[in-house]
Amino acid sequence: MNDEETLTCPTCGSAAVTVTAEQMFMANTGEHYCHSVKVQDDDAQASCLGCQWRGHRVQLKVTVK
C-alpha cells in the first residue's frame, strides 16, 4: 500500500477500518516470543468502525485516490 491507496470496508465503503496485530508471549515467563500476525499480513483480523463488519485484511477494498 502507498500514499495513493486507502483501505475501505467491503460492506459500507468506510475508511474507518482497523486491523489487529497479534503477538505471542511465553506463558510462564512473560517473555516475548514472536509477532504471529502483523498488521500488513493478509490474515490480520480487520473490522469497520462504521458498520461493525468483521473479517480479514485481505477482504478490505483498496481505493485509489
C-alpha positions, 0 to 999 in steps of 0.5 A, a space after each residue: 500500500 502507498 500514499 495513493 491507496 486507502 483501505 475501505 470496508 467491503 460492506 459500507 465503503 468506510 475508511 474507518 477500518 482497523 486491523 489487529 496485530 497479534 503477538 505471542 508471549 511465553 506463558 510462564 515467563 512473560 517473555 516475548 516470543 514472536 509477532 504471529 500476525 502483523 498488521 500488513 499480513 493478509 490474515 490480520 483480523 480487520 473490522 469497520 468502525 462504521 458498520 461493525 463488519 468483521 473479517 480479514 485484511 485481505 477482504 478490505 477494498 483498496 481505493 485509489 485516490 
